[in-house]
Amino acid sequence: MDLSKIMEMAEQMRGQMEKAQKEAANVKADGEAGGGMVKVTMNGRHEVEKVVMDPAILTPDQAAFVEDLVRAATNQASSKISELMQNQAGSMASDMGIDLSQFGIPNK
């Protein structure tokens, strides 16, 4: 592969990455814990956009339990976002004809 082709691919990749970063805010994932008693919605930037809790768990003696549920739901949403973003990056690389396995990154 010649240098001009590599430079062209790098510029293409830069443009695709900028587009993906802008679109990340539109990617959403939900996490839940406690059988749905706590639900968290997170965007592709790993920002929590919404937390919903079942009113039954909002008693003063349940504070530690609720904190654990919020943590678990947030972590679940974060894991889903990471997976979605990794899949998107892999798809973008594949569309450009780049084999990520050459860089030690498994193809999805």
Secondary structure by P-SEA (a helix, b strand, c coil): ccaaaaaaaaaaaaaaaaaaaaacccbbbbbbcccccbbbbbcccccccccccccccccccaaaaaaaaaaaaaaaaaaaaaaaaaaaaaaaaaaacccccccccccc
